[in-house]
Amino acid sequence: MAQLMRAPTICFTPKLFPKHPRNRMALNANNMTASLNNNTNNRKLPILLFDIMDTIVRDPFYHDIPAFFRMSFKELIECKHPTAWIEFENGVINEEELAGKFFKDGRAFDLEGLKNCMRRGYSYIDGIEQLLQALKQNNYEMHAFTNYPIWYKIIEDKLNISNYLSWTFCSCMYGKRKPDPDFYLAVVEHLKVDPVSCIFIDDRIKNVEAAVGVGITGLHFKNPDLLRQDLEPLGVDISIDGHVSENQLKPAEGQTW
């Protein structure tokens, strides 16, 4: 089953994680229940925070983009500027500035061609849309919590992810990236809930650990079927009209720029 990490109390300092996170979840399962029962504003909890790339959407960077530049992945990593994409994700530079420094040697390339290549490469991870539909039907509040630049709008234009969740927490809007603890704290401050009232799902374990470090329940995403199995013990209802077919949620295979 997918690895789960959970923080039993609100904690703003680094934590030591147990060797058996499943046991930890079982021992402290009442904490989330207490938090939900103590909520007085009728807001449905927990709030679900989703990473986007390789959690909901296939990331074209690893295969499509090297092919676009007619390079291997290794060659692309060696040629690209070490911080340009991170600056773009943080909203420090715009796409024209990205084009000017994407490669360390400043070589020109077809920016619109790159954007079109990425658009073609964006697709839902197999099985995840059905899971999002079920969560949406059960009225869960869901937000994107992602390191991504303004090009998230290309993803939205193609896949209409806002049918299921809000693009609330993108690094390009906040000037912060996971796993910076300040980004996580900005999220719970914006939502006006205790960290324990949130569940964060990400395919990168270091981002999950950072969430746990500030008191958010963290789930390490492997595929939609395992995610469903991890959400259910936390009291998250994923039934569709009271039933979930085994064929509705199929597992999928799941370095930043």
C-alpha positions in Angstrom: 0.0 0.0 0.0 1.2 3.5 -0.6 3.2 5.0 2.1 1.3 7.3 4.5 2.8 9.9 6.8 0.8 11.6 9.5 1.5 14.2 12.1 -0.6 13.8 15.3 -0.4 17.4 16.4 0.3 20.8 15.0 4.1 21.1 14.9 6.2 23.8 13.3 9.6 22.2 13.8 11.3 19.2 12.1 9.9 15.8 13.2 11.4 12.3 13.4 9.3 9.9 11.4 8.6 6.4 12.6 9.8 3.3 10.7 6.2 2.1 10.4 4.0 5.0 9.4 0.9 2.7 9.1 1.2 2.0 12.8 1.5 5.6 13.6 -1.6 6.4 11.6 -3.6 3.7 13.5 -2.4 5.0 16.9 -3.4 8.5 16.2 -6.4 8.1 14.1 -8.6 9.8 16.7 -6.8 13.1 16.3 -8.2 13.8 12.9 -11.7 12.7 14.0 -11.5 15.1 17.0 -10.4 17.9 14.7 -13.3 17.3 12.4 -15.9 17.1 15.2 -14.6 20.3 16.8 -15.2 22.3 13.6 -18.2 24.5 14.1 -18.6 26.2 10.7 -20.1 23.2 8.9 -17.2 23.1 6.5 -16.6 19.6 5.2 -13.3 18.3 6.3 -10.7 17.1 5.6 -9.6 19.5 2.9 -7.6 17.7 0.1 -4.5 19.3 -1.3 -3.2 17.7 -4.5 0.2 18.0 -6.2 -0.4 18.2 -9.9 2.5 16.8 -11.9 2.8 13.1 -11.9 0.0 12.9 -9.3 -2.9 14.2 -11.4 -1.2 15.0 -14.7 1.5 13.3 -16.6 4.7 15.4 -16.7 6.0 15.7 -20.2 9.4 16.9 -19.1 11.1 13.5 -18.8 10.3 12.1 -22.3 8.5 14.6 -24.5 10.8 17.6 -23.9 14.1 15.9 -24.5 12.6 14.6 -27.7 11.5 18.1 -28.7 15.1 19.3 -28.4 16.4 16.1 -30.0 18.4 15.3 -26.9 18.6 12.6 -24.4 17.3 13.4 -20.9 20.9 13.5 -19.6 21.9 15.9 -22.4 19.0 18.2 -21.6 19.9 18.3 -17.9 23.5 19.1 -18.7 22.6 21.9 -21.2 19.7 23.7 -19.4 20.3 26.6 -17.0 20.3 25.3 -13.4 17.8 27.8 -12.0 15.8 29.2 -14.9 12.9 26.8 -14.5 12.7 27.3 -10.8 12.7 31.1 -11.3 9.9 30.6 -13.8 8.0 28.4 -11.3 8.4 31.1 -8.6 7.1 33.8 -10.9 10.4 35.6 -10.8 10.8 35.6 -14.6 8.2 35.5 -17.3 8.2 33.1 -20.3 10.1 35.5 -22.6 12.9 35.7 -19.9 12.8 31.9 -19.6 13.4 31.6 -23.3 16.4 33.8 -23.0 18.1 31.8 -20.3 16.6 28.3 -20.6 19.9 27.0 -21.9 23.2 27.8 -20.2 24.7 29.1 -23.4 21.6 31.3 -24.2 20.8 29.5 -27.5 17.5 30.4 -29.1 14.7 27.9 -29.5 11.0 27.7 -30.5 9.2 28.7 -27.3 5.7 28.3 -28.9 6.8 24.9 -30.1 7.9 23.9 -26.6 4.6 25.0 -25.2 2.7 23.0 -27.8 4.8 20.0 -27.1 4.0 20.3 -23.4 0.3 20.7 -24.2 0.3 17.5 -26.2 2.0 15.7 -23.4 -0.4 16.7 -20.6 -2.9 14.0 -19.8 -4.6 12.6 -16.7 -2.8 9.9 -14.9 -4.8 6.7 -15.6 -7.6 6.3 -13.1 -7.1 9.6 -11.3 -10.0 11.5 -12.9 -12.5 8.8 -11.7 -11.1 9.3 -8.2 -11.5 13.1 -8.4 -15.0 12.7 -9.7 -15.9 10.5 -6.7 -14.4 13.0 -4.3 -16.2 15.9 -6.0 -19.5 14.1 -5.9 -19.0 13.6 -2.1 -18.5 17.4 -1.7 -14.8 17.4 -0.6 -13.0 20.7 -0.9 -10.0 20.2 -3.1 -7.1 22.5 -4.1 -4.0 22.2 -6.3 -0.8 22.6 -4.2 1.9 22.6 -6.9 5.2 23.8 -8.0 4.4 25.1 -11.5 4.6 28.3 -13.5 1.9 30.3 -15.3 1.7 27.4 -17.8 -0.7 25.7 -15.4 -3.2 27.6 -17.5 -2.3 25.4 -20.5 -3.0 22.3 -18.4 -6.4 23.8 -17.3 -7.2 24.7 -20.9 -6.7 21.1 -22.0 -7.9 19.1 -19.1 -10.4 21.3 -17.2 -9.0 20.3 -13.9 -11.0 23.1 -12.3 -14.0 20.8 -12.7 -12.7 19.0 -9.7 -10.4 21.3 -7.7 -9.3 24.9 -7.5 -5.9 26.1 -8.8 -5.4 27.9 -5.4 -1.8 27.2 -4.4 0.6 27.4 -7.3 4.3 28.4 -6.7 4.1 31.1 -9.4 1.4 32.9 -7.4 3.2 32.7 -4.0 6.8 32.9 -4.9 7.4 29.8 -2.9 8.0 26.2 -3.7 7.6 22.9 -2.0 9.2 21.7 0.3 9.6 25.2 1.8 7.7 25.0 5.1 6.6 28.6 4.6 4.6 27.5 1.5 2.7 24.9 3.6 2.0 27.4 6.4 0.7 29.9 3.8 -1.7 27.3 2.6 -3.3 26.6 6.0 -3.3 30.3 6.8 -5.2 30.9 3.6 -7.7 28.1 4.3 -8.2 29.2 7.9 -8.1 25.6 9.2 -5.7 23.7 11.5 -3.0 21.7 9.6 -4.5 18.5 10.9 -7.7 19.2 9.0 -5.8 18.9 5.6 -4.6 15.9 3.7 -1.7 16.5 1.2 -1.0 14.1 -1.7 2.3 14.2 -3.7 4.4 11.8 -5.6 7.6 13.2 -4.0 8.4 11.9 -0.6 10.4 15.0 0.5 7.3 17.1 -0.2 5.1 14.7 1.9 7.7 14.8 4.7 7.6 18.6 4.7 3.8 18.6 5.0 4.0 16.2 8.0 6.6 18.5 9.5 4.0 21.3 9.8 1.2 19.0 11.0 -0.6 18.2 7.7 -1.5 14.5 7.0 0.7 13.4 4.1 0.1 10.7 1.6 2.9 9.5 -0.8 1.2 9.0 -4.2 2.0 5.9 -6.1 -1.2 5.3 -8.1 -4.9 6.1 -7.8 -5.9 2.7 -6.4 -3.4 2.8 -3.6 -4.4 6.4 -2.9 -8.0 5.3 -2.5 -6.9 2.6 -0.1 -5.0 5.2 2.0 -7.8 7.7 2.0 -10.5 5.4 3.2 -9.0 4.7 6.6 -8.8 8.4 7.2 -12.6 8.6 6.8 -12.6 10.0 3.3 -15.8 8.8 1.4 -14.9 7.8 -2.1 -18.1 5.9 -2.9 -20.1 6.8 -6.0 -23.8 6.4 -5.1 -22.7 4.1 -2.3 -20.5 1.9 -4.5 -17.0 1.9 -6.1 -16.3 -0.6 -8.8 -12.9 -2.3 -8.8 -12.6 -1.2 -12.4 -13.3 2.4 -11.8 -9.9 3.1 -10.2 -7.1 1.3 -12.0 -3.4 1.7 -10.8 -1.0 3.6 -13.0 2.8 3.9 -13.1 3.7 6.9 -11.3 13.9 15.7 -10.4 12.3 18.8 -10.9 13.2 20.9 -13.8 
